[in-house]
Amino acid sequence: MAFSRGRSLYRRLVWTSLASIVAIWSLLLIWFYWEVTRVGTGFFDRDLSNLAGTVAAVYSTDVGEPGRSHVIERQIFQFSRSYSNSPLLEHEFAYRIVAPTGPALAQSGVWPVPGNPEPGAPPVNRGRWRVVSAQSENRAITVQIAIERGFVQRAQAEILVFFLLPLLVTLPVMIVLLQLGFGRALLPLNNLARAISERNPSSTQPLASPDSAYRELAPVFTSVNVLLSRLASYREGEQRFFADAAHEMRTPLAALGAQIHLLEQAASEQERSDIAARLQESLSRCAELVGKLLALSRLESESTRSHVQIFDLAVLAREALARHAPHAIACGMDIAYEGADTVPYAGDAIALDSLLDNLLDNAIRYCPQGSAIRLEAEEGFHCVRLAVYDDGPGIPPEWREEALKRFVRLPDTSATGSGLGLAIVKRVVELHGGSLLLGDGLHGRGLGVEIRLPAAGVNAPPVLPGPGSG
């Protein structure tokens, strides 16, 4: 199984497992070394005390020579071989056997330790010797044993070799076994990468593989298939968007062609002037439609995070109203701002300005002469609120959800429009993590569009629905 250079989960698993094995082995070594060598209560000192007790027991029995010496030598040999491959050397071991009164019954050479160790006490270090003393059961015999600490150190070194040598020998074997095991265990991941790379780029069918049954890979398969499903919805919506856009452009373009043809056939100056006016109106409608399509396309492809700035939403609202006021007044409408003097906010000022333009343009376009339009902006505890109310014909409740979709126009509506205004408004609200509500307008008549945006601006990941969403 080939793996590229750089960061590797394979190498990470191998070395983490190997480090865990070495760490456990080291802890066992430390524990065993401490259990064996600690002064007074370790295995070594307990065996040394047992050796002294065995010698005292042998001397207190009726066993004669040379049987008694043979038994003692065998006990000493077994003790030394328990901790070292080489036996105790003559200068490393000394003993003395004494009675409560009288001279020593036996000893090996000169007793090297001054004083008499206390019988029954744990072994202690005296100079370069480890010393212990034991009595027979009838207290008639006291055995004192001294072992040079050089033998103790040799025994400690051999314990380290006993533990470390197998580790050093088996370490390469463990590395090979771990590489083989983890290489085989990670094959499903390699199969998944191959399945993704070999897929047709245009395919949005769910990714299928027998390896998806693995618990560790199931979240990856699920995430990939969710992404493919979202991509399929996005592609379907994109295709529908272009189809709708082409359909919407066909009518004004056909009208332009017809008006140009009529202009060529016009017989009088007045007729040419009338046709030119209608031609200009058609061009304006085409320009408006293209502008809104571009605005909606930009909002679909971008996140507001790249355009966040702090600004005064109330100032932005009053400036938008000032731009639309001459048109509203020319249509005989009463338009006014009734919000707060200042509403600080962090967001995409350009997108929110487009939102206000579309709301005010819709209100002026669909309200009859003599209607009233009110724009409000205010700051709440957890959100800021934008609203546009009018007392025009409004939108029937059963059509309000539908009106938020692209290219949707209400039946029996004489005013011309692109059907994109509220879709743009909805998208801007989504990008800012806000909510949009269509309700009744002024005095229970007309339309009220109420928007609530989080007070902290775009503080959460933006919602990015595909073009097919409403």
C-alpha positions as CSV (number, residue, x, y, z in Angstrom):
1,M,0.0,0.0,0.0
2,A,1.6,3.2,-1.2
3,F,1.5,6.4,0.9
4,S,2.6,9.8,-0.1
5,R,5.1,11.9,1.8
6,G,4.0,14.4,4.4
7,R,1.5,13.9,7.2
8,S,0.3,10.3,7.3
9,L,-2.4,8.7,9.4
10,Y,-0.7,5.3,8.6
11,R,2.6,6.4,10.1
12,R,0.8,8.1,13.0
13,L,-1.1,4.9,13.8
14,V,2.1,2.7,13.6
15,W,4.3,5.0,15.7
16,T,1.5,5.7,18.2
17,S,0.9,2.0,18.7
18,L,4.6,1.3,18.9
19,A,5.1,4.1,21.4
20,S,2.2,2.7,23.5
21,I,3.8,-0.8,23.5
22,V,7.2,0.6,24.5
23,A,5.6,2.8,27.2
24,I,3.7,-0.2,28.7
25,W,6.9,-2.3,28.6
26,S,8.9,0.4,30.3
27,L,6.3,0.8,33.0
28,L,6.4,-3.0,33.6
29,L,10.2,-2.8,33.7
30,I,10.2,0.1,36.2
31,W,7.6,-1.7,38.4
32,F,9.5,-5.0,38.4
33,Y,12.9,-3.3,39.0
34,W,11.5,-1.4,41.9
35,E,9.8,-4.5,43.3
36,V,13.0,-6.5,43.1
37,T,15.6,-4.0,44.3
38,R,13.9,-1.8,46.9
39,V,15.9,-2.0,50.1
40,G,14.3,-4.0,53.0
41,T,11.0,-5.1,51.3
42,G,12.0,-6.0,47.7
43,F,12.1,-9.5,46.3
44,F,15.9,-9.6,46.5
45,D,15.9,-8.6,50.2
46,R,13.0,-11.0,51.0
47,D,14.9,-13.9,49.4
48,L,18.1,-12.8,51.2
49,S,16.2,-12.9,54.5
50,N,14.7,-16.3,53.6
51,L,18.2,-17.6,52.8
52,A,19.4,-16.5,56.3
53,G,16.4,-18.2,57.9
54,T,17.0,-21.4,55.9
55,V,20.7,-21.6,57.0
56,A,19.6,-21.0,60.7
57,A,17.0,-23.8,60.4
58,V,19.6,-26.2,58.9
59,Y,22.1,-25.4,61.7
60,S,19.4,-25.9,64.4
61,T,18.6,-29.5,63.2
62,D,20.5,-32.7,63.8
63,V,21.9,-32.9,60.2
64,G,25.6,-33.5,60.4
65,E,28.4,-32.7,58.1
66,P,29.0,-32.9,55.2
67,G,25.2,-33.0,54.5
68,R,24.6,-29.7,56.2
69,S,27.3,-27.9,54.2
70,H,25.9,-29.4,51.0
71,V,22.4,-28.1,51.8
72,I,23.6,-24.6,52.6
73,E,25.8,-24.4,49.5
74,R,22.9,-25.5,47.3
75,Q,20.7,-22.8,48.9
76,I,23.3,-20.1,48.3
77,F,23.8,-21.3,44.7
78,Q,20.0,-21.2,44.0
79,F,19.8,-17.7,45.5
80,S,22.6,-16.3,43.4
81,R,21.3,-18.0,40.2
82,S,17.9,-16.4,40.8
83,Y,19.4,-13.0,40.2
84,S,22.5,-13.5,38.2
85,N,23.8,-15.9,35.5
86,S,27.1,-15.9,37.2
87,P,27.4,-17.4,40.8
88,L,28.4,-15.5,43.8
89,L,32.1,-15.0,44.0
90,E,34.0,-15.8,47.2
91,H,34.7,-12.2,48.0
92,E,31.1,-11.2,47.4
93,F,29.6,-13.4,50.1
94,A,30.2,-13.7,53.8
95,Y,28.3,-15.4,56.6
96,R,28.7,-16.0,60.3
97,I,26.8,-18.4,62.6
98,V,26.8,-17.7,66.3
99,A,25.2,-19.0,69.4
100,P,23.7,-16.7,72.0
101,T,26.8,-17.3,74.1
102,G,30.2,-18.3,73.1
103,P,32.3,-18.0,70.0
104,A,31.1,-18.2,66.4
105,L,30.1,-21.7,65.3
106,A,31.2,-21.1,61.7
107,Q,32.0,-18.2,59.4
108,S,33.5,-17.5,56.0
109,G,36.8,-15.9,56.4
110,V,36.8,-12.5,58.2
111,W,33.4,-11.0,58.9
112,P,33.5,-7.8,56.9
113,V,30.8,-5.8,58.7
114,P,31.4,-4.1,62.1
115,G,28.7,-4.8,64.7
116,N,25.9,-7.3,64.7
117,P,22.8,-6.7,62.7
118,E,19.5,-7.1,64.5
119,P,18.0,-10.6,64.0
120,G,14.7,-10.6,62.1
121,A,15.1,-7.0,60.9
122,P,15.0,-6.3,57.1
123,P,18.3,-6.3,55.2
124,V,20.2,-3.0,55.4
125,N,23.1,-1.4,53.6
126,R,26.3,-1.1,55.6
127,G,29.1,0.4,53.6
128,R,29.5,-1.8,50.5
129,W,27.6,-4.7,52.0
130,R,23.9,-5.7,52.2
131,V,23.5,-7.3,55.6
132,V,20.7,-9.4,57.2
133,S,20.4,-11.5,60.3
134,A,18.0,-14.4,61.2
135,Q,17.5,-16.7,64.2
136,S,16.3,-20.3,64.3
137,E,12.9,-21.0,65.8
138,N,14.4,-22.0,69.2
139,R,16.6,-18.9,69.1
140,A,19.6,-21.1,69.7
141,I,21.3,-20.2,66.4
142,T,21.8,-16.7,64.8
143,V,22.9,-16.5,61.2
144,Q,24.3,-13.3,59.8
145,I,24.8,-13.0,56.0
146,A,26.5,-10.2,54.1
147,I,26.4,-9.8,50.3
148,E,28.6,-7.3,48.5
149,R,26.6,-4.6,46.8
150,G,28.6,-5.2,43.6
151,F,26.6,-8.5,43.3
152,V,23.4,-6.5,43.9
153,Q,24.4,-4.1,41.1
154,R,25.2,-7.0,38.8
155,A,21.8,-8.5,39.5
156,Q,20.1,-5.2,38.8
157,A,22.0,-4.9,35.5
158,E,21.0,-8.4,34.5
159,I,17.3,-7.6,35.3
160,L,17.5,-4.6,32.9
161,V,19.1,-6.8,30.2
162,F,16.4,-9.5,30.9
163,F,13.7,-6.9,30.1
164,L,15.4,-4.8,27.4
165,L,16.9,-7.4,25.3
166,P,13.6,-9.0,24.3
167,L,12.2,-5.6,23.6
168,L,15.1,-4.7,21.3
169,V,14.9,-8.1,19.5
170,T,11.1,-7.9,19.0
171,L,10.9,-4.2,18.2
172,P,11.6,-4.7,14.4
173,V,9.2,-7.6,14.3
174,M,6.5,-5.5,15.9
175,I,7.2,-2.6,13.5
176,V,6.7,-5.0,10.5
177,L,3.6,-6.5,12.0
178,L,2.1,-3.1,12.8
179,Q,2.8,-1.9,9.3
180,L,1.2,-4.9,7.7
181,G,-1.8,-4.8,10.1
182,F,-2.5,-1.1,9.7
183,G,-1.8,-1.2,6.0
184,R,-4.5,-3.8,5.6
185,A,-6.8,-2.0,8.0
186,L,-6.5,1.2,6.0
187,L,-7.3,-0.4,2.6
188,P,-11.0,0.6,2.8
189,L,-9.9,4.3,3.1
190,N,-7.7,3.8,0.0
191,N,-10.7,2.2,-1.8
192,L,-12.9,5.2,-0.8
193,A,-10.3,7.6,-2.3
194,R,-10.2,5.6,-5.5
195,A,-14.0,5.4,-5.7
196,I,-14.2,9.2,-5.4
197,S,-11.4,9.9,-7.9
198,E,-12.8,7.5,-10.5
199,R,-16.4,8.9,-10.4
200,N,-17.8,10.8,-13.3
201,P,-17.6,14.5,-12.4
202,S,-21.1,15.1,-13.7
203,S,-22.6,12.3,-11.6
204,T,-24.5,13.2,-8.4
205,Q,-25.6,9.7,-7.6
206,P,-24.9,8.5,-4.0
207,L,-21.5,7.0,-3.4
208,A,-21.9,3.2,-2.9
209,S,-19.3,0.8,-1.6
210,P,-19.2,-2.3,0.6
211,D,-16.6,-0.4,2.8
212,S,-19.4,2.0,4.0
213,A,-20.3,-0.7,6.6
214,Y,-17.2,0.2,8.6
215,R,-18.1,2.3,11.6
216,E,-15.2,4.6,11.1
217,L,-16.0,5.2,7.4
218,A,-19.7,5.5,7.8
219,P,-19.6,9.3,8.7
220,V,-17.4,10.0,5.6
221,F,-19.8,8.1,3.3
222,T,-22.7,9.9,4.8
223,S,-21.1,13.4,4.5
224,V,-20.1,12.7,0.9
225,N,-23.6,11.5,0.0
226,V,-25.2,14.5,1.7
227,L,-22.8,16.8,-0.3
228,L,-23.7,15.0,-3.5
229,S,-27.4,15.4,-2.7
230,R,-27.0,19.1,-2.1
231,L,-24.9,19.4,-5.3
232,A,-27.7,17.7,-7.2
233,S,-30.3,20.1,-5.8
234,Y,-28.0,23.0,-6.6
235,R,-27.5,21.8,-10.1
236,E,-31.2,21.2,-10.6
237,G,-32.0,24.7,-9.2
238,E,-29.3,26.3,-11.4
239,Q,-30.7,24.7,-14.5
240,R,-34.2,25.8,-13.6
241,F,-32.8,29.3,-12.9
242,F,-31.3,29.6,-16.3
243,A,-34.4,28.2,-17.9
244,D,-36.6,30.7,-16.1
245,A,-34.2,33.5,-16.9
246,A,-34.2,32.6,-20.6
247,H,-38.0,32.5,-20.6
248,E,-38.3,35.8,-18.9
249,M,-35.8,37.5,-21.3
250,R,-37.6,36.1,-24.3
251,T,-40.7,38.3,-23.9
252,P,-39.0,41.7,-23.6
253,L,-36.5,40.8,-26.4
254,A,-39.4,39.8,-28.7
255,A,-41.1,43.1,-27.8
256,L,-37.9,45.0,-28.7
257,G,-37.7,43.2,-32.1
258,A,-41.4,44.0,-32.8
259,Q,-41.0,47.7,-31.8
260,I,-37.9,48.1,-33.9
261,H,-39.8,46.6,-36.9
262,L,-42.7,49.0,-36.3
263,L,-40.2,51.9,-36.0
264,E,-38.9,51.1,-39.4
265,Q,-42.4,51.0,-40.8
266,A,-43.6,54.2,-39.0
267,A,-45.1,56.8,-41.5
268,S,-45.2,59.9,-39.3
269,E,-43.0,61.6,-36.8
270,Q,-45.6,61.2,-34.1
271,E,-45.9,57.5,-34.7
272,R,-42.1,57.2,-34.6
273,S,-42.0,59.2,-31.3
274,D,-44.6,56.9,-29.7
275,I,-42.8,53.7,-30.8
276,A,-39.5,55.1,-29.6
277,A,-41.1,55.8,-26.1
278,R,-42.3,52.2,-25.9
279,L,-38.9,51.0,-27.1
280,Q,-37.3,53.0,-24.3
281,E,-39.7,51.4,-21.8
282,S,-38.9,47.9,-23.1
283,L,-35.1,48.6,-22.8
284,S,-35.6,49.8,-19.3
285,R,-37.5,46.7,-18.4
286,C,-34.7,44.6,-19.9
287,A,-32.0,46.5,-18.1
288,E,-34.0,46.1,-14.8
289,L,-34.4,42.4,-15.3
290,V,-30.7,41.9,-16.2
291,G,-29.6,44.0,-13.2
292,K,-31.8,41.9,-10.8
293,L,-30.5,38.6,-12.3
294,L,-27.0,39.8,-11.8
295,A,-27.8,40.9,-8.2
296,L,-29.4,37.5,-7.4
297,S,-26.5,35.6,-9.0
298,R,-24.0,37.5,-6.9
299,L,-26.0,36.8,-3.7
300,E,-26.2,33.1,-4.6
301,S,-22.5,32.8,-5.1
302,E,-21.1,34.9,-2.3
303,S,-21.1,35.0,1.5
304,T,-21.7,38.2,3.4
305,R,-18.6,37.5,5.5
306,S,-16.3,39.0,2.8
307,H,-18.2,42.2,2.9
308,V,-18.9,42.8,6.6
309,Q,-18.6,46.4,7.7
310,I,-20.0,48.4,10.6
311,F,-22.5,51.1,9.4
312,D,-25.7,52.9,10.5
313,L,-28.7,51.0,9.2
314,A,-31.0,53.9,9.9
315,V,-28.9,56.2,7.7
316,L,-28.9,53.5,4.9
317,A,-32.7,53.3,5.1
318,R,-33.2,57.1,4.9
319,E,-30.8,57.3,1.9
320,A,-32.8,54.5,0.1
321,L,-36.1,56.3,0.9
322,A,-34.6,59.6,-0.4
323,R,-33.8,57.9,-3.8
324,H,-37.3,56.5,-4.2
325,A,-39.2,59.5,-2.8
326,P,-39.3,61.5,-6.1
327,H,-40.9,58.6,-8.0
328,A,-43.4,57.9,-5.2
329,I,-44.4,61.6,-5.0
330,A,-44.8,61.7,-8.8
331,C,-47.2,58.7,-8.5
332,G,-49.2,60.6,-5.8
333,M,-48.1,58.5,-2.9
334,D,-47.2,59.4,0.7
335,I,-43.8,57.9,1.6
336,A,-42.1,58.5,5.0
337,Y,-39.5,57.1,7.4
338,E,-40.7,56.4,10.9
339,G,-37.7,54.5,12.5
340,A,-34.9,55.3,15.0
341,D,-32.4,58.0,14.4
342,T,-29.5,55.6,14.5
343,V,-29.2,51.8,14.3
344,P,-25.6,50.5,14.3
345,Y,-25.1,47.2,12.6
346,A,-22.4,45.0,11.2
347,G,-23.2,43.4,7.8
348,D,-23.1,43.7,4.0
349,A,-24.2,47.3,3.4
350,I,-24.4,46.8,-0.4
351,A,-26.6,43.8,0.0
352,L,-28.9,45.5,2.5
353,D,-29.1,48.6,0.3
354,S,-30.3,46.3,-2.5
355,L,-32.8,44.8,-0.2
356,L,-34.2,48.3,0.7
357,D,-34.3,49.2,-3.0
358,N,-36.3,46.1,-3.9
359,L,-38.8,46.6,-1.0
360,L,-39.4,50.2,-1.8
361,D,-39.6,49.6,-5.6
362,N,-42.2,46.9,-5.1
363,A,-44.3,49.0,-2.8
364,I,-44.3,52.0,-5.3
365,R,-44.8,49.7,-8.3
366,Y,-47.9,47.8,-7.0
367,C,-49.6,50.5,-4.9
368,P,-52.2,52.7,-6.6
369,Q,-52.2,56.5,-6.5
370,G,-52.9,58.0,-3.0
371,S,-51.3,55.1,-1.2
372,A,-49.1,55.4,1.9
373,I,-45.7,53.7,2.4
374,R,-43.8,53.6,5.7
375,L,-40.2,52.5,6.2
376,E,-39.0,51.6,9.7
377,A,-35.7,50.6,11.2
378,E,-35.1,50.1,14.9
379,E,-32.7,48.3,17.3
380,G,-34.0,45.6,19.6
381,F,-32.4,43.6,22.4
382,H,-31.3,40.7,20.3
383,C,-31.9,41.9,16.8
384,V,-32.4,44.9,14.5
385,R,-35.7,45.3,12.7
386,L,-36.4,46.6,9.2
387,A,-40.0,46.9,7.9
388,V,-41.8,48.4,4.9
389,Y,-45.6,48.8,5.2
390,D,-48.1,50.0,2.6
391,D,-51.9,50.1,2.2
392,G,-52.0,49.0,-1.4
393,P,-53.6,45.8,-2.8
394,G,-51.1,43.5,-0.8
395,I,-50.6,39.8,-1.3
396,P,-53.3,37.2,-0.4
397,P,-52.1,35.0,2.5
398,E,-52.2,31.9,0.4
399,W,-49.7,33.5,-2.1
400,R,-47.2,35.0,0.4
401,E,-44.9,32.0,0.6
402,E,-45.0,31.5,-3.2
403,A,-44.3,35.2,-3.8
404,L,-40.8,34.7,-2.3
405,K,-39.8,32.4,-5.1
406,R,-38.1,33.6,-8.3
407,F,-40.1,34.8,-11.3
408,V,-43.4,34.4,-9.5
409,R,-46.0,37.1,-10.3
410,L,-49.5,37.3,-8.7
411,P,-52.5,36.7,-11.0
412,D,-54.6,39.6,-12.0
413,T,-51.7,42.1,-11.5
414,S,-51.6,44.9,-14.0
415,A,-48.2,46.2,-12.9
416,T,-45.1,44.9,-14.7
417,G,-42.2,43.5,-12.8
418,S,-39.4,40.9,-13.0
419,G,-40.7,38.6,-10.2
420,L,-37.2,38.8,-8.6
421,G,-37.6,41.5,-6.0
422,L,-38.8,39.5,-3.0
423,A,-36.4,36.6,-4.0
424,I,-33.5,39.0,-3.7
425,V,-34.8,40.3,-0.3
426,K,-35.2,36.7,1.0
427,R,-31.6,35.8,-0.1
428,V,-30.1,38.9,1.6
429,V,-32.0,38.0,4.8
430,E,-30.7,34.4,4.7
431,L,-27.1,35.5,4.2
432,H,-27.4,37.6,7.4
433,G,-29.0,34.8,9.4
434,G,-32.2,36.7,9.8
435,S,-35.9,36.0,9.4
436,L,-38.5,37.4,6.9
437,L,-42.2,37.7,7.5
438,L,-44.9,38.8,5.0
439,G,-48.0,40.1,6.8
440,D,-50.7,42.8,6.6
441,G,-49.8,46.4,5.9
442,L,-51.0,49.7,7.3
443,H,-54.4,49.7,9.0
444,G,-54.8,46.0,8.2
445,R,-54.6,46.6,4.5
446,G,-51.8,46.2,1.9
447,L,-48.6,44.4,2.6
448,G,-46.1,44.5,5.5
449,V,-42.6,43.1,5.0
450,E,-40.9,42.7,8.4
451,I,-37.2,41.6,8.7
452,R,-35.3,40.8,11.8
453,L,-31.5,40.5,11.7
454,P,-29.2,39.2,14.5
455,A,-27.9,42.2,16.5
456,A,-24.3,40.8,16.2
457,G,-24.5,41.0,12.4
458,V,-23.3,37.9,10.6
459,N,-22.1,36.0,13.6
460,A,-23.0,32.5,12.3
461,P,-22.1,30.6,9.2
462,P,-24.4,32.0,6.4
463,V,-27.2,29.8,5.0
464,L,-26.3,28.9,1.5
465,P,-29.3,27.2,-0.2
466,G,-29.0,26.2,-3.8
467,P,-30.6,28.2,-6.6
468,G,-33.5,25.8,-6.6
469,S,-34.6,26.8,-3.1
470,G,-37.4,29.3,-2.7
